[in-house]
Amino acid sequence: MSMFKDMLRSGESLFRDTIFLGYDFQPKILYGRENEQQRFAVAIRPLLQGHNGRNLFVYGAPGIGKTTACKHVLRELEEESDEVLSIYVNCWKENTTYKVFSKICQDLGYKFIQHKKTSELFGLIKDKLNKGSVVFIFDEIDKLEDTDFLYTILEDIYRKSIFLITNYRDSYSEMDERIRSRLNPEFLFFRPYNQAEISGILKQRRDYAFVPGVWEEESFNELVEKCVETKDVRIGLYLMKEAGSAAEDKSSRKIGLAQVAQAVKNVDDFHIKPKEALEEDLLFVLEIVKNNTGKKVGDLYNAFTEQGGEMSYKSFHRRITKLSEGKYISTKKVSGTAGNTTIVSYSSVKKLTDF
C-alpha cells in the first residue's frame, strides 16, 4: 500500500466552497422552521394588500435560526413582489437611535449624511418610506442603548411591520410602556432544534461545502453530537470548517475522528462576534473574567466594583450571560452548602470538551 495514497496533491482541496459554512449563508431549504416562517409571512401579508402589517417579538436561544428564518422569508418576498421594502438592522452594531437612522438612510441610498442631525435623518426616511410599505427587522435588540427610534417609527411611518429579534423574552418588559402599547406585537418563540433537525442542517451544509465522500460517517456523527450538546448550529458549522482545515493540513483525503477532536480543541477561538464589536462595558466585564477565571460570579462582581465598575448585580449578571452566549466565556452552575452559584471561566473550550 502506498504511503502517499491518502495525501492531497498540490492544488487539491476537500472544500468546494467555505462560504456555505458561514453563519449568514441563506440556504434554499430551511430545515425545521416552516411554522415560524409562516408566522413571518402572515405578519407581512397585510402590507401586500395596502394595509398596516403586524408586529412580531421574536425570541429564543442563540444559534437556532431566528435571523436566518426571517431573512429567508424576506428573500422570498423580494423575489415575489417589489411593493414592500425590507430594512434589516443589526443592533449589535447600530445600538443608538442616530446609528439606526444612519444605517437605514444608507440602505435607502442616501449619501452625504454624515453631518445631519437625528431628526434630519428621520425626515429623509419618512419621506421615502411613507410612499409605500416596509418591513423593519431589528436584530439583537437587547444590545440597544436606547429605543427612541422605535417610538418615532411607530408614530410616523404609516404602513409597516416591525420584527424585533432577541435571545431574551424579558427584553420586551424592559421597553418603555409607550413603545409597548403602540407596538402591541405577537410573540414568536423559536424552540431549540432537535437532533434530527441539527443533523439535517449540517448535512445540507456539508454537501454544499465539501467534496463528496471526504467525511467519514463516524466522524460526522461525532460532530453532530457535539453540536447537539451545545444546542447551537453555529458551533457545528465552525467545527466542520476547522475539521476540514485540520485534514488538509495533514494532506488527508478524509476527515476522521482525529480531525473532529482537533476542531473541538480549537473551539476556544470561536466567538459569535469579534471582540472589537463588544461595547466598552462588555469588554470591561470580559477583562474581569479573564483576570479572575474560575471564580464565582459574585466574586467577579466584587472585583468589578473594586475596579470602578458601576452597575447593579443584576445588570452585571446579564452581561455575563451575553458573554457566555457569544462564546467568549463559559459558565457552570454548582451546588454547595451555601446554595447554588455560578462558576465563570474565560476559556469557552469547556463548552464542548467537558461533556
Secondary structure in CASP SS format (residue, H / E / C, confidence):
PFRMAT SS
TARGET T0000
AUTHOR 0000-0000-0000
METHOD secondary structure of the structure
MODEL  1
M C 1.00
S C 1.00
M C 1.00
F C 1.00
K C 1.00
D C 1.00
M E 1.00
L C 1.00
R C 1.00
S C 1.00
G C 1.00
E C 1.00
S C 1.00
L C 1.00
F E 1.00
R C 1.00
D C 1.00
T H 1.00
I H 1.00
F H 1.00
L H 1.00
G C 1.00
Y C 1.00
D C 1.00
F C 1.00
Q C 1.00
P C 1.00
K C 1.00
I C 1.00
L C 1.00
Y C 1.00
G C 1.00
R C 1.00
E H 1.00
N H 1.00
E H 1.00
Q H 1.00
Q H 1.00
R H 1.00
F H 1.00
A H 1.00
V H 1.00
A H 1.00
I H 1.00
R H 1.00
P H 1.00
L H 1.00
L H 1.00
Q C 1.00
G C 1.00
H C 1.00
N C 1.00
G C 1.00
R C 1.00
N C 1.00
L E 1.00
F E 1.00
V E 1.00
Y E 1.00
G C 1.00
A C 1.00
P C 1.00
G C 1.00
I C 1.00
G C 1.00
K H 1.00
T H 1.00
T H 1.00
A H 1.00
C H 1.00
K H 1.00
H H 1.00
V H 1.00
L H 1.00
R H 1.00
E H 1.00
L H 1.00
E H 1.00
E H 1.00
E H 1.00
S C 1.00
D C 1.00
E C 1.00
V E 1.00
L E 1.00
S E 1.00
I E 1.00
Y E 1.00
V E 1.00
N E 1.00
C C 1.00
W C 1.00
K C 1.00
E C 1.00
N C 1.00
T C 1.00
T H 1.00
Y H 1.00
K H 1.00
V H 1.00
F H 1.00
S H 1.00
K H 1.00
I H 1.00
C H 1.00
Q H 1.00
D H 1.00
L C 1.00
G C 1.00
Y C 1.00
K C 1.00
F C 1.00
I C 1.00
Q C 1.00
H C 1.00
K C 1.00
K C 1.00
T H 1.00
S H 1.00
E H 1.00
L H 1.00
F H 1.00
G H 1.00
L H 1.00
I H 1.00
K H 1.00
D H 1.00
K H 1.00
L H 1.00
N C 1.00
K C 1.00
G C 1.00
S E 1.00
V E 1.00
V E 1.00
F E 1.00
I E 1.00
F E 1.00
D E 1.00
E C 1.00
I H 1.00
D H 1.00
K H 1.00
L C 1.00
E C 1.00
D C 1.00
T C 1.00
D H 1.00
F H 1.00
L H 1.00
Y H 1.00
T H 1.00
I H 1.00
L H 1.00
E H 1.00
D H 1.00
I C 1.00
Y C 1.00
R E 1.00
K E 1.00
S E 1.00
I E 1.00
F E 1.00
L E 1.00
I E 1.00
T E 1.00
N C 1.00
Y C 1.00
R H 1.00
D H 1.00
S H 1.00
Y C 1.00
S C 1.00
E C 1.00
M C 1.00
D C 1.00
E H 1.00
R H 1.00
I H 1.00
R H 1.00
S H 1.00
R H 1.00
L H 1.00
N C 1.00
P C 1.00
E E 1.00
F E 1.00
L E 1.00
F E 1.00
F C 1.00
R C 1.00
P C 1.00
Y C 1.00
N C 1.00
Q H 1.00
A H 1.00
E H 1.00
I H 1.00
S H 1.00
G H 1.00
I H 1.00
L H 1.00
K H 1.00
Q H 1.00
R H 1.00
R H 1.00
D H 1.00
Y H 1.00
A H 1.00
F E 1.00
V C 1.00
P C 1.00
G C 1.00
V C 1.00
W E 1.00
E C 1.00
E H 1.00
E H 1.00
S H 1.00
F H 1.00
N H 1.00
E H 1.00
L H 1.00
V H 1.00
E H 1.00
K H 1.00
C H 1.00
V H 1.00
E H 1.00
T H 1.00
K C 1.00
D C 1.00
V H 1.00
R H 1.00
I H 1.00
G H 1.00
L H 1.00
Y H 1.00
L H 1.00
M H 1.00
K H 1.00
E H 1.00
A H 1.00
G H 1.00
S H 1.00
A H 1.00
A H 1.00
E H 1.00
D H 1.00
K C 1.00
S C 1.00
S E 1.00
R C 1.00
K C 1.00
I E 1.00
G C 1.00
L H 1.00
A H 1.00
Q H 1.00
V H 1.00
A H 1.00
Q H 1.00
A H 1.00
V H 1.00
K H 1.00
N H 1.00
V H 1.00
D H 1.00
D H 1.00
F C 1.00
H C 1.00
I C 1.00
K C 1.00
P C 1.00
K H 1.00
E H 1.00
A H 1.00
L C 1.00
E C 1.00
E H 1.00
D H 1.00
L H 1.00
L H 1.00
F H 1.00
V H 1.00
L H 1.00
E H 1.00
I H 1.00
V H 1.00
K H 1.00
N H 1.00
N C 1.00
T C 1.00
G C 1.00
K E 1.00
K E 1.00
V H 1.00
G H 1.00
D H 1.00
L H 1.00
Y H 1.00
N H 1.00
A H 1.00
F H 1.00
T H 1.00
E H 1.00
Q C 1.00
G C 1.00
G C 1.00
E C 1.00
M C 1.00
S C 1.00
Y H 1.00
K H 1.00
S H 1.00
F H 1.00
H H 1.00
R H 1.00
R H 1.00
I H 1.00
T H 1.00
K H 1.00
L H 1.00
S H 1.00
E H 1.00
G C 1.00
K C 1.00
Y C 1.00
I C 1.00
S E 1.00
T E 1.00
K E 1.00
K E 1.00
V E 1.00
S E 1.00
G E 1.00
T C 1.00
A C 1.00
G E 1.00
N E 1.00
T E 1.00
T E 1.00
I E 1.00
V E 1.00
S E 1.00
Y C 1.00
S C 1.00
S C 1.00
V C 1.00
K H 1.00
K H 1.00
L H 1.00
T H 1.00
D C 1.00
F C 1.00
END
